[in-house]
Amino acid sequence: MTRVLPPATPHPAALSEPAGPPGFSALPGWTDDAAARAAARLDRSGFDPGSDPDAVVVARSVDDVTTVLTHAHATGTPVVVRGAGTGLSGGTVAGAGSVVLDLSRLDRIVEVSPADELAVVEPGVITADLDAAAAAHGLRYAPDPASLAISTIGGNIATNAGGLRCAKYGVTRDSVLGLDVVLADGRRISTGRRTVKGVAGYDLTGLFVGSEGTLGVIVGATLRLRPVPVRTATLAAWFDDVEAAAAAAAAITAARLQPAVAELLDTACLEAIAEAGGTTPPGGAFLLVQTDGFGADAEIDAVRAVVEPLARSVEIAADDAAAEELLATRRAGLPALERLGRVLVEDVAVPRSRLAEAVTAIAGIAARSGIRIATMAHAGDGNLHPILVLEAGRELDDHVWAAAGEVFGTALRLGGTLTGEHGVGLLKRRWLRDELGDVSHDLQRELRAVFDPGGVLNPGKAL
Amino acid sequence: MTRVLPPATPHPAALSEPAGPPGFSALPGWTDDAAARAAARLDRSGFDPGSDPDAVVVARSVDDVTTVLTHAHATGTPVVVRGAGTGLSGGTVAGAGSVVLDLSRLDRIVEVSPADELAVVEPGVITADLDAAAAAHGLRYAPDPASLAISTIGGNIATNAGGLRCAKYGVTRDSVLGLDVVLADGRRISTGRRTVKGVAGYDLTGLFVGSEGTLGVIVGATLRLRPVPVRTATLAAWFDDVEAAAAAAAAITAARLQPAVAELLDTACLEAIAEAGGTTPPGGAFLLVQTDGFGADAEIDAVRAVVEPLARSVEIAADDAAAEELLATRRAGLPALERLGRVLVEDVAVPRSRLAEAVTAIAGIAARSGIRIATMAHAGDGNLHPILVLEAGRELDDHVWAAAGEVFGTALRLGGTLTGEHGVGLLKRRWLRDELGDVSHDLQRELRAVFDPGGVLNPGKAL
């Protein structure tokens, strides 16, 4: 079996002695300390580039970013931008020959405007911190990736991160009004605006969102905030099997209801929670639904009406404490799986109507490969996280990647995508052309070259 | 005073005799009939290129589009894509030297999928027809530009059209999942997907939306549909002046309410309606608010609570007929103004907090210039339509454009944009660099050149 990943050192260019003014080794935030370099080598993808980056620059200001990029552009030095390093696709992995530009100290919330329902932030702000600052005004930052307590806004934007509430409130893209960006050659631009609407010029904001550090370095963002719903209602349902749970999700859609959250756990997930000592009632699948707004209670009753005939049992939370208990089952999934071994968290999406088919196909891949795969899904938008669990000591070997490849192939066959919200990074480049097609793939490479003719921004990633 | 518009013939290249295979004059849809050419010369912007296009091709298939573009690319012939010709910025205006590619016959609704809540359509579908097809499944196409009964989906996508419901449901971009596009050289690509989420590759879908026919020709679209709300509630309020109405809109935002619709009419609008014989109660400003969903009635009561202290009178519609009566006032605005003379419908947006300032500044421009300007605004998203009314026989002369220029300058000074939902077209190119800045403007020209190196797609427009 051939190895499907790119070679272990994706950055071919060696870092030459800093040369030509302005160099960046004079910056206060520059270091080639071994521990700092080692700490900037990995993200949470499980991919190891096999070596440490040559240096790390912890930016203290936008001027620092400009200095680094100007020098990198002049010398052809690969730059890997890093926030909190919580990415799951290898987008911030950095090996020999590259310099890591760490933006985690650019972490000011510059402004929260309740009148315009927006915030202006630096990229290193932790997502949950922004949400907390907004909450003081009855507002929230809607995108809620599972990593929100540890990931940065800049990383969220770079990957177009999703989360549980996407079903109703959209992904990160839908909350980004404008960006401040340092281009590869050190020039600065602002995209978008402080207004909700605006169509002057091309949508560069959308182009930067999800571009995984390949088109420019985001040094500021104007983000849309939304009202905290006056009321949220929570329902949990247990089913005989995942087909019944998927049918319930489809029935909610068919009833033209619009939950804010619709999370599905399959049998393998529930088994792992049980093994971990959780108190999940026996059952083959679990669905958690939340509705919100002025009509949350009426809408959750409508959800119950369509789910109940398909479920083994249904429960609506009577109060916040009860809701937290129901949410705990959803939250217990990943930790329970992590107890069983090293996990590879995958991230495919399919049209909602193919959800059951996808979960079943993935269970088949698990059975054939002998690899334990548990699936959690954002059912409201067809986004599945098949989680491959490797028993203790097992590495991400060719056999594991072959199974992952089968999962990706399944998503594409069902009219879906390789990645719903984590990004392509290093891990999925191998399959990207299959999804995009040759013409689109080539066109995207040409676009990349407009922004970064020297190829210094995160080379070897995303495309 | 210098003329601020580009010269009257924006397409410099003359159409040579069709040469080189495959030519397009052999296509069944090709014509150089004088009446057909004259009919394809203008849109609704009021801009006249001073001559007719050289030919019109009414595409009967995607292959026709490919043939036209391949030939145009090979011969350097400018191509102006046209749907229903309802654009308000001159984006489809076509003069001598250009060929008009008319997509209005590509008008099939290919699929409506209630399970995936999406539709697949050809670009010539009338927006209201799609909405009607969706309604059969309890769904709707959310974007509702005022032109929806006559404009096409392709045109809506090309301009990233807005509408009344944008405040809650977003603009056209937010309802486009994927596109089928013929590139300038005749190659075809598909962007996006049938899934709600997906981050593989750059967001080309977003780049095409709003690109005004300059990056490729959209021949198919996969569009998101949304549930028809179970209930819509309607409130109308009359105020002493526009400042009070804007304060009420701000109070709704401050109360963290989220209307689906929030429309404001200023004093000049109400005066025009009264002159036209409308039965508007006397008052200086009008605000129409709709809430929707399971909690529509509770939310409209919350709206009333914050609006009432600022208003002269407030009315909540008791039933659909009463709601229609309240909506009639909003709908009466433009027809009443059109009775008074030729209108130039402008389209700026400002941050919501600057709405009152913008309306007041525009009234000042009207007073100084002596030109009657009435403003209707989508108050929920800060999008203003100042409507310049020219008395009978008056042309769009330099004095009028100077006043329009002052309106644009006001929007930019308040942190807003030249165009919220109509596009740049020909009319706003003069001011675009002021909004985008030189670096961004140049970058966008480079992007355009990647898609259209020969400059045949709608040259002289949009950028």
Chai-1 contact restraints between the chains, C-beta under 6 A:
chainA,res_idxA,chainB,res_idxB,connection_type,confidence,min_distance_angstrom,max_distance_angstrom,comment,restraint_id
A,A115,B,S353,contact,1.0,0.0,6.0,A-B,restraint_1
A,D116,B,P351,contact,1.0,0.0,6.0,A-B,restraint_2
A,D116,B,R352,contact,1.0,0.0,6.0,A-B,restraint_3
A,D116,B,S353,contact,1.0,0.0,6.0,A-B,restraint_4
A,G138,B,R256,contact,1.0,0.0,6.0,A-B,restraint_5
A,N160,B,V199,contact,1.0,0.0,6.0,A-B,restraint_6
A,G162,B,K197,contact,1.0,0.0,6.0,A-B,restraint_7
A,V171,B,K197,contact,1.0,0.0,6.0,A-B,restraint_8
A,R187,B,V439,contact,1.0,0.0,6.0,A-B,restraint_9
A,I189,B,V439,contact,1.0,0.0,6.0,A-B,restraint_10
A,I189,B,S440,contact,1.0,0.0,6.0,A-B,restraint_11
A,R193,B,T417,contact,1.0,0.0,6.0,A-B,restraint_12
A,R194,B,P351,contact,1.0,0.0,6.0,A-B,restraint_13
A,R194,B,G415,contact,1.0,0.0,6.0,A-B,restraint_14
A,T195,B,A349,contact,1.0,0.0,6.0,A-B,restraint_15
A,T195,B,P351,contact,1.0,0.0,6.0,A-B,restraint_16
A,T195,B,G382,contact,1.0,0.0,6.0,A-B,restraint_17
A,T195,B,G416,contact,1.0,0.0,6.0,A-B,restraint_18
A,T195,B,T417,contact,1.0,0.0,6.0,A-B,restraint_19
A,V196,B,D381,contact,1.0,0.0,6.0,A-B,restraint_20
A,K197,B,G162,contact,1.0,0.0,6.0,A-B,restraint_21
A,K197,B,V171,contact,1.0,0.0,6.0,A-B,restraint_22
A,K197,B,A349,contact,1.0,0.0,6.0,A-B,restraint_23
A,K197,B,D381,contact,1.0,0.0,6.0,A-B,restraint_24
A,K197,B,N383,contact,1.0,0.0,6.0,A-B,restraint_25
A,K197,B,G420,contact,1.0,0.0,6.0,A-B,restraint_26
A,K197,B,E421,contact,1.0,0.0,6.0,A-B,restraint_27
A,G198,B,A349,contact,1.0,0.0,6.0,A-B,restraint_28
A,G198,B,T417,contact,1.0,0.0,6.0,A-B,restraint_29
A,G198,B,G420,contact,1.0,0.0,6.0,A-B,restraint_30
A,V199,B,N160,contact,1.0,0.0,6.0,A-B,restraint_31
A,V199,B,G210,contact,1.0,0.0,6.0,A-B,restraint_32
A,V199,B,T419,contact,1.0,0.0,6.0,A-B,restraint_33
A,V199,B,G423,contact,1.0,0.0,6.0,A-B,restraint_34
A,A200,B,T417,contact,1.0,0.0,6.0,A-B,restraint_35
A,A200,B,L418,contact,1.0,0.0,6.0,A-B,restraint_36
A,A200,B,T419,contact,1.0,0.0,6.0,A-B,restraint_37
A,A200,B,V424,contact,1.0,0.0,6.0,A-B,restraint_38
A,A200,B,L432,contact,1.0,0.0,6.0,A-B,restraint_39
A,A200,B,E435,contact,1.0,0.0,6.0,A-B,restraint_40
A,G201,B,L436,contact,1.0,0.0,6.0,A-B,restraint_41
A,G201,B,Q444,contact,1.0,0.0,6.0,A-B,restraint_42
A,Y202,B,L207,contact,1.0,0.0,6.0,A-B,restraint_43
A,Y202,B,S211,contact,1.0,0.0,6.0,A-B,restraint_44
A,Y202,B,Q444,contact,1.0,0.0,6.0,A-B,restraint_45
A,D203,B,G206,contact,1.0,0.0,6.0,A-B,restraint_46
A,D203,B,L207,contact,1.0,0.0,6.0,A-B,restraint_47
A,G206,B,D203,contact,1.0,0.0,6.0,A-B,restraint_48
A,G206,B,G206,contact,1.0,0.0,6.0,A-B,restraint_49
A,L207,B,Y202,contact,1.0,0.0,6.0,A-B,restraint_50
A,L207,B,D203,contact,1.0,0.0,6.0,A-B,restraint_51
A,L207,B,L207,contact,1.0,0.0,6.0,A-B,restraint_52
A,G210,B,V199,contact,1.0,0.0,6.0,A-B,restraint_53
A,S211,B,Y202,contact,1.0,0.0,6.0,A-B,restraint_54
A,P227,B,R256,contact,1.0,0.0,6.0,A-B,restraint_55
A,P227,B,Q258,contact,1.0,0.0,6.0,A-B,restraint_56
A,R256,B,G138,contact,1.0,0.0,6.0,A-B,restraint_57
A,R256,B,P227,contact,1.0,0.0,6.0,A-B,restraint_58
A,Q258,B,P227,contact,1.0,0.0,6.0,A-B,restraint_59
A,G293,B,G295,contact,1.0,0.0,6.0,A-B,restraint_60
A,F294,B,G295,contact,1.0,0.0,6.0,A-B,restraint_61
A,F294,B,A298,contact,1.0,0.0,6.0,A-B,restraint_62
A,F294,B,E299,contact,1.0,0.0,6.0,A-B,restraint_63
A,G295,B,G293,contact,1.0,0.0,6.0,A-B,restraint_64
A,G295,B,F294,contact,1.0,0.0,6.0,A-B,restraint_65
A,G295,B,G295,contact,1.0,0.0,6.0,A-B,restraint_66
A,A298,B,F294,contact,1.0,0.0,6.0,A-B,restraint_67
A,E299,B,F294,contact,1.0,0.0,6.0,A-B,restraint_68
A,A349,B,T195,contact,1.0,0.0,6.0,A-B,restraint_69
A,A349,B,K197,contact,1.0,0.0,6.0,A-B,restraint_70
A,A349,B,G198,contact,1.0,0.0,6.0,A-B,restraint_71
A,P351,B,D116,contact,1.0,0.0,6.0,A-B,restraint_72
A,P351,B,R194,contact,1.0,0.0,6.0,A-B,restraint_73
A,P351,B,T195,contact,1.0,0.0,6.0,A-B,restraint_74
A,R352,B,D116,contact,1.0,0.0,6.0,A-B,restraint_75
A,S353,B,A115,contact,1.0,0.0,6.0,A-B,restraint_76
A,S353,B,D116,contact,1.0,0.0,6.0,A-B,restraint_77
A,D381,B,V196,contact,1.0,0.0,6.0,A-B,restraint_78
A,D381,B,K197,contact,1.0,0.0,6.0,A-B,restraint_79
A,G382,B,T195,contact,1.0,0.0,6.0,A-B,restraint_80
A,N383,B,K197,contact,1.0,0.0,6.0,A-B,restraint_81
A,G415,B,R194,contact,1.0,0.0,6.0,A-B,restraint_82
A,G416,B,T195,contact,1.0,0.0,6.0,A-B,restraint_83
A,T417,B,R193,contact,1.0,0.0,6.0,A-B,restraint_84
A,T417,B,T195,contact,1.0,0.0,6.0,A-B,restraint_85
A,T417,B,G198,contact,1.0,0.0,6.0,A-B,restraint_86
A,T417,B,A200,contact,1.0,0.0,6.0,A-B,restraint_87
A,L418,B,A200,contact,1.0,0.0,6.0,A-B,restraint_88
A,T419,B,V199,contact,1.0,0.0,6.0,A-B,restraint_89
A,T419,B,A200,contact,1.0,0.0,6.0,A-B,restraint_90
A,G420,B,K197,contact,1.0,0.0,6.0,A-B,restraint_91
A,E421,B,K197,contact,1.0,0.0,6.0,A-B,restraint_92
A,G423,B,V199,contact,1.0,0.0,6.0,A-B,restraint_93
A,V424,B,A200,contact,1.0,0.0,6.0,A-B,restraint_94
A,L432,B,A200,contact,1.0,0.0,6.0,A-B,restraint_95
A,E435,B,A200,contact,1.0,0.0,6.0,A-B,restraint_96
A,L436,B,G201,contact,1.0,0.0,6.0,A-B,restraint_97
A,V439,B,R187,contact,1.0,0.0,6.0,A-B,restraint_98
A,V439,B,I189,contact,1.0,0.0,6.0,A-B,restraint_99
A,S440,B,I189,contact,1.0,0.0,6.0,A-B,restraint_100
A,Q444,B,G201,contact,1.0,0.0,6.0,A-B,restraint_101
A,Q444,B,Y202,contact,1.0,0.0,6.0,A-B,restraint_102
A,E446,B,V450,contact,1.0,0.0,6.0,A-B,restraint_103
A,L447,B,V450,contact,1.0,0.0,6.0,A-B,restraint_104
A,V450,B,E446,contact,1.0,0.0,6.0,A-B,restraint_105
A,V450,B,L447,contact,1.0,0.0,6.0,A-B,restraint_106
